[in-house]
Each structure stands twice: as C-alpha cells, then as structure tokens.
Amino acid sequence: MIDSSSSCRHSSDDRGVPNDLVSELLRGMRLSGIQYRRIQAAPPFGIEGFGTIAGWAHFHFIARGPVYLRSPGGAMHRLEAGDAVLLPRGGPHALLSSPDQSASRDIASCEAAPLCKAVSAVRNGSPEACQENGVVIFSGCMEFDLGGMHPLVGLMPEVMRVDTLLERHPEMLPILQAMEREAKAERAGFASILSRLADVVSAFIVRGWVECGCGDASGWVEALRDPRLGRVIAAMHREPGRQWTVAELAKQMGSSRSVFAERFLTVTGLTPHRYMTELRMHLATQWIGRDAQPIDVVAQRLGYGSQAAFSRAYKRVTGRSPGAVRAEARHDRLRA
C-alpha cells in the first residue's frame, strides 16, 4: 500500500488487520527521531552513508526535487517535491541527482552546521549552486520499535512511500505541505518543527501499511488477518503479565484447545507458550533499557513471582542478564 510496488489493493473488510489489533500495535509503537539533517545539494550529486546503524529506521522528505533514492536492495525510486519515504529497517542507501549517477560521497564528509539539538544543516555544493538549482531534503535516523509486534518490522517493504497513502488518507496532505514550507522558508524553530512532523508522517506510513493488511506479506501476518486469532494476540499483548492457559486463549478464539493450538502454531510458527515468553522478554528489554524501569518492577509487570525467577528466564531466552541490559542502556544515555 505504500511501496510503489505494493499499493493497497485490499480494503479492511476483506484481508485487512482487525481494528482492535491495529490499535494494539500502534499503542506499543515507538518511533522517535535520533538524528536529523536538512540537506541542500546541487546536481550532479550522489550522497550515501545513510542507514548504516543497525536497528535504526531512516526517513527522507523531499522539499525540492527531484531526487533518486537507491534502496539497500538496489532498486531506484524517483522522488518528487512533497514525497516522503520510510526505510523501516534502514540499510545502506543513497540519494542521487540522476539514476545513472555513479560517484557518491559519504554524508559524514559533507559540510555541516548545527541548527538545533539533533538537527544539522548539510550542504553538498556551493551555496550559490544549491540556492539556484539545488534540491532540499529533510532526513532523519529514527528508533523504530513496534513493541511486542516486532516481527512485523522484518515483513515490511524495504522502502515505504507516502504517495499512495494520500489516496486513502488525504488528511496527510496538509502535514506534507507544512513540511515543505518549513524546509524551504527556514523560519524560527523550523528544524525542531520538521523533526516532529517527520515522526508523525512516519507513524502514518506504518499505520497505513498495517490497516491495508500489511501489503503482500505472508506467514506471521496471517495471524493478524485472522479476526479470531487476532483477538487472541491482542489479548496477549494487552495483558503480558497474565498467566495465560491454552484453555483461556482457546476461549478467546472461540475454539477447542487442540484446534487453537494447531492453528496458532501453523500461522505464527511458535507455540502459544513460546510466543508469550518471547513477547515478555522483548517488552522487558524495552522497559529495562529504553524506559529505565527497575528490574523488580518489570518482573512484577510480566507476571513473575520474584526478580530472581524473572532474571533466570530472561538470561535463558536472551543470553544476557537484565542487569547487563540496564548498564548498557545507561552507558548509551550518558554517551548521547
């Protein structure tokens, strides 16, 4: 629905994801910017060095174009003024003045100056050339987390475009127009405003893909498209600390235990118990690392009788202790 090769061809009434599960997914979604750049480049140009940090998504908005995006997989996308793209898994990619541009320059070697906290102005070319016929791009590196729905990230297209999203959600147009105005006019506070709008547009892109049934993705996504199984998964995500039994989950689905267990394993590739364990450990990593919650509080929230029992389970599944995750996150925050 968002990638140009996988537009939304199905309504939410036939193969879309149930609304309650969409709400549950978006409730756990965290898409926050880490580093932004306002890029001015005069043709001919090739700029690379984006998406090289594992776990970071990347966003590009074209305020003045055209610009060609060469994806991590090598596909070429022509982007016009007003276009926005999200690369949910990041990956090395380049922005080019033409599809046959071969020479590229690392973004880190371009002239840069801070605009505000986390936003810098980057220029490739002389000020005069950039002003006369250059392009203007607003780019951002983002922490992208779908909470317990993290398997979805691996199923998303490598490039998700906003242009076809406008067909279903015209209310996004004023946001994109505002981004274009802010990027060009450079009014007071424009960099901070742009970074916030970039986060909003990225969230719109993700929601649109999910609401349209996750494009052509298959496998685990079948669980989300199945209304009865979707109810079960939504319930598990709403109450990750509950000691769910197979009988209780089967009741949520409205089937026998054997039918539920077989269906769940077939679609997700995991037993309900394994799925619940992995969900808890993923949430624990978020809460301990990103949110700096005390380990004993996390253990209680996830239904463990003691911190020791939780720590043993966490290390068995992840290979690390909760204390090591906490210390690593603390170090990263101090370094930032």
C-alpha positions in Angstrom: 0.0 0.0 0.0 2.9 2.3 0.5 5.8 0.9 -1.5 5.2 1.8 -5.1 5.2 -1.9 -6.0 2.8 -2.9 -3.2 0.0 -0.4 -3.1 -3.2 -1.0 -1.0 -5.3 -3.3 -3.1 -7.5 -4.7 -0.3 -9.9 -3.0 1.9 -10.0 -3.5 5.7 -13.2 -5.5 5.1 -11.6 -8.4 3.2 -8.0 -9.0 4.3 -7.1 -6.1 6.4 -5.9 -6.4 10.0 -8.7 -6.2 12.6 -9.1 -2.7 14.1 -8.6 -3.9 17.7 -5.2 -5.4 16.7 -4.2 -2.3 14.8 -4.9 -0.2 17.9 -2.9 -2.6 20.0 0.0 -2.4 17.6 0.0 1.3 17.4 -0.3 1.6 21.2 3.1 -0.1 21.5 4.7 1.7 18.6 7.7 3.9 19.4 9.1 5.9 16.5 11.4 8.6 17.8 14.0 10.6 16.0 17.6 10.4 17.0 19.4 12.5 14.4 18.1 14.8 11.6 19.6 16.6 8.7 18.4 19.3 6.3 20.3 18.6 3.2 20.9 21.0 0.3 22.7 19.5 -2.7 23.5 20.9 -6.2 23.5 18.4 -9.1 25.3 16.4 -10.1 25.4 14.7 -6.7 25.4 11.3 -5.0 25.2 11.1 -1.2 25.5 7.9 0.7 26.3 6.8 4.3 22.6 6.6 5.3 21.1 3.7 7.2 24.4 2.1 8.4 23.5 1.8 12.0 21.7 -1.5 12.8 18.2 -1.1 14.3 17.6 2.5 13.1 14.9 3.3 10.6 15.5 6.1 8.1 13.2 8.8 6.8 13.5 11.2 3.8 11.3 14.1 2.8 11.8 15.9 -0.5 11.1 19.6 -0.1 12.6 20.4 -3.5 13.4 17.7 -6.1 13.5 15.6 -7.9 15.8 13.1 -6.1 16.5 9.5 -6.8 16.7 7.0 -3.9 18.8 3.9 -4.5 17.5 1.4 -2.0 19.6 -1.1 0.0 18.4 -3.8 -2.5 19.5 -1.6 -5.4 16.0 -0.5 -6.6 15.7 3.0 -7.9 12.9 5.3 -6.7 12.2 8.7 -8.2 11.0 11.2 -5.6 9.4 14.5 -6.3 8.8 17.5 -4.1 6.4 16.6 -1.4 7.3 12.9 -1.4 8.3 11.1 1.8 9.8 7.6 2.3 10.5 5.5 5.3 13.0 2.7 5.3 11.9 0.8 8.4 14.9 -1.5 8.7 17.4 1.2 7.5 20.2 -0.4 5.4 22.9 1.4 3.3 21.2 3.5 0.6 22.0 6.7 -1.4 20.3 9.8 -2.6 21.2 10.7 -6.2 20.6 13.6 -8.7 20.0 11.1 -11.5 19.6 7.3 -11.8 22.9 6.9 -13.6 24.9 8.9 -11.1 27.8 6.6 -10.2 30.0 8.7 -7.9 28.8 9.1 -4.3 30.0 11.0 -1.3 29.6 9.9 2.3 27.1 12.2 4.1 29.6 12.5 7.0 32.2 14.2 4.8 29.7 17.0 3.7 29.9 20.5 5.1 27.6 20.6 8.2 26.5 23.1 10.8 24.1 22.6 13.8 20.7 24.1 13.5 19.4 23.0 16.9 19.7 19.9 19.1 19.8 16.7 17.0 19.3 18.7 13.7 22.1 19.8 11.4 22.3 21.6 8.1 24.3 19.8 5.4 25.4 21.2 2.1 26.9 19.4 -0.9 27.9 22.0 -3.4 28.5 25.8 -3.4 25.9 28.0 -1.6 25.2 29.7 -5.0 24.6 26.4 -6.8 22.4 25.0 -4.0 20.3 28.1 -4.0 19.9 28.3 -7.8 19.1 24.7 -8.8 19.7 22.5 -5.7 17.5 20.1 -4.0 16.3 20.3 -0.4 15.9 17.1 1.6 15.0 16.6 5.3 16.3 13.3 6.6 16.1 11.5 9.9 17.5 8.5 11.7 14.9 7.0 14.0 14.5 4.4 16.7 11.6 2.3 15.4 10.0 -0.2 17.7 6.7 -1.9 17.5 6.7 -3.2 21.0 5.5 -6.8 21.1 4.6 -6.6 17.4 8.3 -6.5 16.4 8.0 -9.5 13.9 6.2 -7.1 11.6 9.3 -4.9 11.0 11.0 -7.8 9.2 8.0 -8.2 6.9 7.7 -4.6 5.8 8.9 -3.4 2.4 12.5 -2.0 2.5 11.1 1.3 1.1 7.7 2.5 2.2 6.4 5.5 0.3 3.8 8.1 1.3 2.4 9.0 -2.2 -0.2 6.2 -2.5 -1.1 6.7 1.2 -2.6 10.0 0.2 -5.3 8.3 -1.9 -6.8 6.8 1.3 -5.7 9.5 3.8 -5.9 12.9 2.2 -5.7 14.5 5.7 -1.9 13.9 5.5 -1.5 16.4 2.7 -1.5 19.5 5.0 1.2 17.9 7.1 3.4 17.3 4.0 2.7 20.8 2.8 3.7 22.2 6.2 7.0 20.2 6.0 7.7 21.6 2.5 7.1 25.2 3.7 9.2 24.8 6.9 12.1 23.2 5.0 12.2 26.0 2.4 11.4 29.0 4.5 13.8 28.3 7.4 11.7 30.3 9.9 12.5 30.4 13.6 12.2 27.0 15.1 11.8 25.3 11.7 14.3 22.5 12.4 12.5 21.3 15.6 9.1 21.5 13.9 10.4 19.5 11.0 11.7 16.7 13.2 8.4 16.3 14.9 6.4 16.3 11.7 8.8 13.6 10.3 8.0 11.4 13.3 4.2 11.9 12.6 4.5 11.2 8.9 6.5 8.0 9.6 3.8 6.8 12.0 1.2 7.5 9.4 3.1 5.4 6.9 3.3 2.4 9.2 -0.3 2.6 10.2 -1.5 2.8 6.6 0.5 -0.3 5.8 -1.0 -2.3 8.7 -4.5 -1.1 8.0 -4.3 -2.3 4.4 -3.4 -5.8 5.6 0.4 -5.4 5.6 0.7 -5.4 1.8 1.7 -8.7 0.3 3.4 -10.0 3.4 2.6 -13.6 4.4 3.5 -16.0 7.1 3.2 -14.4 10.6 0.9 -11.7 9.2 -1.8 -14.3 8.6 -2.3 -14.3 12.3 -3.1 -10.6 12.2 -5.5 -11.1 9.3 -7.5 -13.8 11.0 -10.1 -12.0 13.1 -10.4 -14.8 15.7 -6.6 -15.4 16.0 -6.1 -11.6 16.0 -8.3 -11.3 19.1 -6.1 -13.8 20.9 -2.9 -12.0 20.0 -4.4 -8.6 21.0 -5.4 -10.1 24.4 -1.9 -11.5 25.0 -0.4 -8.1 24.2 -2.9 -6.2 26.4 -2.0 -8.5 29.4 1.5 -9.8 29.0 1.7 -10.4 32.8 -1.3 -12.7 32.9 -0.6 -16.4 33.3 -2.5 -17.5 30.2 -3.5 -21.1 29.8 -4.2 -22.7 26.4 -7.8 -23.2 27.5 -8.2 -19.4 28.2 -6.6 -18.5 24.9 -8.8 -21.0 23.0 -11.8 -19.4 24.6 -10.7 -16.0 23.3 -10.6 -17.6 19.8 -13.9 -19.4 20.3 -12.5 -22.9 19.5 -11.3 -26.1 21.2 -7.8 -26.2 22.8 -6.5 -28.6 20.1 -7.8 -26.5 17.2 -6.5 -23.3 18.7 -3.0 -24.7 19.5 -2.7 -26.2 16.0 -3.8 -23.0 14.3 -1.6 -20.8 16.4 1.5 -22.9 15.7 0.7 -23.2 12.0 0.3 -19.5 11.5 2.9 -18.0 13.8 5.5 -20.8 13.8 5.5 -20.7 17.6 3.6 -22.4 20.4 1.4 -20.0 22.5 3.8 -20.5 25.4 6.9 -19.7 23.3 5.2 -16.7 21.8 4.2 -15.4 25.2 7.7 -15.9 26.5 9.4 -14.0 23.6 6.8 -11.2 23.9 7.6 -10.8 27.6 11.4 -10.8 27.0 11.1 -8.2 24.2 8.9 -6.0 26.4 11.4 -6.5 29.3 14.3 -5.3 27.1 12.3 -2.1 26.2 11.2 -1.4 29.8 14.6 -2.0 31.4 16.8 -0.5 28.6 14.8 2.3 27.0 12.5 3.2 29.8 14.9 2.6 32.7 12.3 0.8 34.8 13.6 -1.1 37.9 14.1 -4.8 37.2 11.8 -5.8 40.1 9.0 -3.7 38.7 9.4 -5.2 35.3 9.4 -8.7 36.8 6.1 -8.0 38.6 4.5 -6.4 35.5 5.3 -9.5 33.5 3.9 -11.9 36.0 7.0 -13.4 37.6 6.8 -14.3 41.3 10.3 -12.9 42.0 13.1 -10.9 40.4 15.3 -13.9 40.6 12.8 -16.1 38.6 12.5 -13.3 36.0 16.3 -12.9 35.7 16.8 -16.6 35.1 14.1 -16.7 32.4 15.4 -13.5 30.8 19.0 -14.8 30.6 17.8 -18.2 29.3 16.0 -16.6 26.4 18.2 -13.6 25.5 21.6 -14.8 26.7 22.1 -11.6 28.8 21.2 -10.6 32.3 18.7 -7.8 33.0 21.5 -6.0 34.9 23.7 -6.0 31.8 21.0 -4.6 29.7 20.3 -1.8 32.2 24.1 -1.0 32.4 24.4 -0.9 28.6 21.4 1.4 28.3 22.7 3.7 31.0 26.1 3.9 29.2 24.4 4.8 25.9 22.3 7.5 27.5 25.4 9.1 29.1 27.3 8.9 25.8 24.4 10.6 24.0 
